[in-house]
Amino acid sequence: MDVAYEGDETRGLATLLGFNPVVPPNPQRLKPWKLNKVIYRERNYVDRLFRRLKGFRRISPATTN
């Protein structure tokens, strides 16, 4: 989940599906939830890993069959 998807419906669905939503609340929310910064930091590592992998795919030679 990302900040753009921090709505109540999306968080509820993610929780029902067994996921632990790790996204900071919008600062203008009336009842913000507590953010677990350790888990959010680990999520950032995973996001950066996928960004790097996509970058390597861009420079690798294309295979043709």
C-alpha positions as CSV (number, residue, x, y, z in Angstrom):
1,M,0.0,0.0,0.0
2,D,1.1,3.5,-0.6
3,V,-0.1,6.9,0.8
4,A,-2.5,7.2,-2.2
5,Y,-4.3,4.1,-1.0
6,E,-4.6,4.9,2.7
7,G,-8.5,5.1,2.7
8,D,-10.6,3.3,5.2
9,E,-12.1,0.9,2.7
10,T,-8.7,-0.1,1.3
11,R,-7.2,-0.6,4.7
12,G,-10.2,-2.7,5.8
13,L,-10.0,-4.9,2.7
14,A,-6.2,-5.4,3.1
15,T,-6.8,-6.4,6.8
16,L,-9.6,-8.8,5.8
17,L,-7.3,-10.4,3.2
18,G,-4.6,-11.0,6.0
19,F,-2.2,-8.2,5.1
20,N,-0.7,-5.7,7.5
21,P,-1.1,-2.3,5.9
22,V,2.1,-0.3,6.4
23,V,1.4,3.2,5.2
24,P,1.5,6.6,7.1
25,P,-1.8,8.3,7.7
26,N,-2.7,11.5,5.9
27,P,-1.8,14.3,8.3
28,Q,-5.2,15.9,7.9
29,R,-7.1,12.8,9.2
30,L,-9.2,13.3,12.3
31,K,-8.2,9.9,13.8
32,P,-4.8,9.0,12.5
33,W,-3.4,5.5,13.3
34,K,-0.1,4.8,14.8
35,L,2.7,4.1,12.3
36,N,5.2,1.4,12.9
37,K,8.3,3.1,11.6
38,V,10.5,0.0,11.7
39,I,8.2,-2.0,9.4
40,Y,7.7,1.0,7.2
41,R,11.5,1.4,6.8
42,E,11.9,-2.3,5.9
43,R,9.1,-1.8,3.3
44,N,11.2,1.0,1.8
45,Y,14.2,-1.4,1.4
46,V,12.0,-3.8,-0.6
47,D,10.6,-1.0,-2.8
48,R,14.1,0.2,-3.6
49,L,15.2,-3.4,-4.4
50,F,12.4,-3.8,-7.0
51,R,13.2,-0.3,-8.5
52,R,16.8,-1.5,-9.0
53,L,15.8,-4.8,-10.5
54,K,13.6,-2.9,-13.0
55,G,16.5,-0.7,-13.9
56,F,18.7,-3.7,-14.6
57,R,16.1,-5.2,-16.9
58,R,16.1,-1.9,-18.8
59,I,19.8,-2.2,-19.7
60,S,20.0,-6.0,-20.2
61,P,20.0,-7.2,-23.8
62,A,16.6,-8.3,-25.2
63,T,16.2,-12.0,-25.9
64,T,14.5,-13.1,-29.1
65,N,13.2,-16.5,-29.9
